[in-house]
Each structure stands twice: as C-alpha cells, then as structure tokens.
Amino acid sequence: MNKRRDAIPEHFNSAEEAGEFWDTHSAADYWKEMEEEEIEFDIQKRTFLVPLDARIYLIAKKKAEVEHQTVEQLINTLLTRELAKT
C-alpha cells in the first residue's frame, strides 16, 4: 500500500505549527527521512506544580486578564512580592 504523504516542512514558524503538523501525521511514516541528532539541555529554571484552590485560580484568572498577564505571571509576581516581606 503506497500512502501519499505531505513533505516534512524544512522549518516550522512556531512550536504550535510543528505541533499541528505532527498531530495529524505519524513519525512512523517519515522514519526513513529522519536523521539522528545529538542535543544537550542546560536547564536553568525549574517549574514546580502546586495545587491551587479553584476559587483562588478563578480570581487570579480574572485579575490576570485585566492586567494582560498570564495566571502564572500574576501568581509568581504576587508570591514574590509577598515572600519578600518575610
């Protein structure tokens, strides 16, 4: 069975664009075209997931929208400000 496939784009303009391509295409169909790559990561920042009460999240979400920020940015700013007081 000979399936017709789209060519892998030379470059994606964003991570979202790459995600959209691979959401609708299987890497198995392109295995012979792929090359092995060596990459290194130097992670400078860690992210911690902290459970948050739904009511607090909704309040933060509304405030973040008004301030044109993400909820993450708003909460990080508030925590940094509050913890600096101690």
Secondary structure, 3 states (H helix, E strand, C coil): CCCCCCCCCCCCCCHHHHHHHHHCCCHHHHHHHCCCCCCCCCCCCCCCCCCCCHHHHHHHHHHHHHCCCCHHHHHHHHHHHHHHCC
